[in-house]
Amino acid sequence: MKSAKDYIEQNKDRFLSELIDLLKIPSISADSAYEEDVIATAKVIEQRLLEAGCETVEICETPGYPIVFGEKIIDPALPTVLVYGHYDVQPPDPLDLWDSPPFEPVIKNTELHPEGAIFARGACDDKGQMYMHVKALEYMTKTDQLPCNVKFMIEGEEEVGSESLGWFVKRNQQKLANDVILISDTGMIANDIPSITTGLRGLSYVEVEVTGPNRDLHSGLYGGAVANPINVLTKMIASLHDENNHITIPGFYDKVEELSAAERAKMAEAPFDLEAYQDALDIDSVYGEAGYSTNERNSIRPTLDVNGIWGGYTGEGAKTVIASKAYAKISMRLVPNQDWQEITELFKKHFEAIAPAGVRVEVKPHHGGQGYVTPIDFPGYKAAEKAYKATFGKTPIPQRSGGSIPIVSLFEEELKSKTILMGFGLDSDAIHSPNEHFGIWNYLKGIETIPQFYHYYAQNHNN
């Protein structure tokens, strides 16, 4: 296969310019105020897929935001790769922590990205990584080197649970038929230590509401005489972990997959600098479940975290009130074998049970998904392993991720296909956080590596 390096170098400025234009559109799926921007982003991707060589591209309507579907079928007898990605992004809040506006992309050099990184919301998650696949297709079609069929399914609701994607997949199984699914929405250990994500955690996301008196009360006249919903909520949340940071919900760990000592030892071989990890986060110590390492805590163990908490008066100055209501948003990252709907129900039952007299509790489930483990002995993984070795000069390390892509398990259930996760971002790229960025080197390296995956996957299929 001819190297992609020359083509990438010749078109580097255009590749960057196109991505920057895409990043300027605030496609925030969680906020209905940005509905027009989300739809506009879908239309841009439609046009870019056509320009890259897809024979047909359509914007498919769903109960929510549309899905962009495109395909390039060169021979039905050849294997078909389905590329999945998403064009929606997380809200950029808090805006005051961004060094530059989140939707005005800028390129800056960093210690880990000396060649420059694009700073913008969605740069790494997932517009930059998704767009690598569009440009990889362009390279293969323009140089007449596409060795198999390719389909694209790019959605606009990943950051809010992918509810419409499930609806779409169930109704379009023939359209989406494939031999393997390829996703770049994960990361790798370092630029000189490539890795392939082989495991994802599941997710259960809920919102809780605690109600006390029927109105906000004067804290002097009523303080100490009625339950304060904010006080109660914080105590209830605190009780969800014990002194060893184990989650106290009855039945929570019943189906947790316990890795063997040999598997944990293999995981520990991955390079990890605890001091550098702490320095990067400006913390003096790590924290988590007793008996597990940092890398185990954020990948093979389930978690429960408060993602937001509010109630009462939070404006400038003082207002002495006991709030009528208090709220929190809570996410639970789950490991294989934990069913997200079952965990959601366990949480609901427990949280309602621990509420003291004097308050009412409501638990509102939002969304969730199952965990997933990719086998390292199937053709997709082998092809990805060879692809990284061809462009990085090193065999990638299999690595489990702490993140969640709930639709991966859905794909296997509905489409009967395995998924390979080829991520090119770094943990330090601040996805979901202020100053999110994606290295230019990583972006271009992805465009170089993805065609190698197609080459090796088709080669294996033909042999």
C-alpha positions, 0 to 999 in steps of 0.5 A: 500500500502506498504511504499516505504521508505525501498526500497528507503533507500536500493537503495538511493545511486544507485538512486543518482548515476544514476541521477548524470550520467544523469546530466553529459550529456549536453543535451542543445537543444538550441545549435546545437553543443550539438546535439549528447549529446541530442540524447545520453540522450534520449538513456540513458532514453530509457535504464533506462525505460526498467530497471524500468519495462516498457515492451516496450520503443522506441525512436520516431523520430520527425522533431526535437529531438526524444521523448522517449516513454515507457509503462507498461500495466498491464490490459487495463481495468484499468486506464492509467496514462501518465507521461510527462517530458523532458530531454533537459536543458537550456544553462548554461551561464553565466558560470563564475557565477557557483560555480562548472561546470554545467555538473560536478554535486556536492552535497553540503549542503545548508540552505534549503537543509541541507541533501544536494542538487545536483548542476548541470544544469537540476538537478531540471528542469527537469532531477531530477524531471522527473527521480523521475517517472522512479524510482517510476515505478521501485519501483512499478514493483519490489514490484509488486504494480503497480495498473494501466497502465503507459505510459511515453513521455519524450521529448527533446525540452521543453526548445525551445518550444516543437514544435516537441511534438505538431507534435508527439501528433497529430500523435499518439493520440491512442498511447498516450491515457490516463485517466490523465496526470502527470507532475513534472516540477513545484515546491512547497512552501516549504519542510514543506508546500507541494503544487500542481500547479493548474495554469500555465501562457502562453508564447509569445517569440519574437526577435526584430531587429532595423536597422539604417544606412547600416554600423557601423558609427564613433560616432564623425562624425555621432553622433547626425545626424543619428538614433542610433539603440541602443538608439532607441531600449532602448526607444522603450522597455522603452515605453512598460510599463507605470508609474504603470508598466502596459503594454502599447500594445493596446489590451494586457489586453482585455482577461485577466482573473480577479480573484475575491476578494475571490479568491485573498484572498484565494491565500493570505493565502499561506505562504509568507515572503517578507523579506526572498524573498528579502534577497534571491535575494539580493534586497532591494525592490520588483517591479511590476504592481501597485495594486497587491501583489508579489505572484499575479504579478508572477502568475495571472498577465501577464508580459513583460520582456527583456531576452537579449539585444545587439548591437554595441561594447562590447569587452574590451576597447573603440570603438566609433561606432554607431551600424548599428543594435540592438537586443533584445529577449522579453518574455511575460508571459500570463494568461488564456484566452490570446491567445499567437498567438494573443498577438504575433501579437499585440506586432508585430503591436505595436512595428512596429508602435512606431518605429521612422523615420530613423530605420527599425524594424523587429519582429521575433516570436520564440515560445509560448503556452497557459496558463492552469488552473487545476480544483481542483475537478477532480479525478487527483487532489484529488488523488494527494492531498491524495498522498501528505497527505500520505507522508508529513502528510499535505494537499497540498495548491493549487497554481498558478505558474508564469511559463509556460509549453505550451504543457499542454493546447495542451494535453487537446486539442488533448488528451482530458485529464486533467493534474496534476502538482506534483512538488517537487522543490523549488523556490530557486533551481535556475532553468534556472540560475547559480548554479541550484540544486535539494535537495536530500530530495526532489528527494527521497520524490518525488519517495515516493509520486508518487506511492501514486498518482497511488494508490489513482487514481486507487482506485478512478477509481475502486470505 
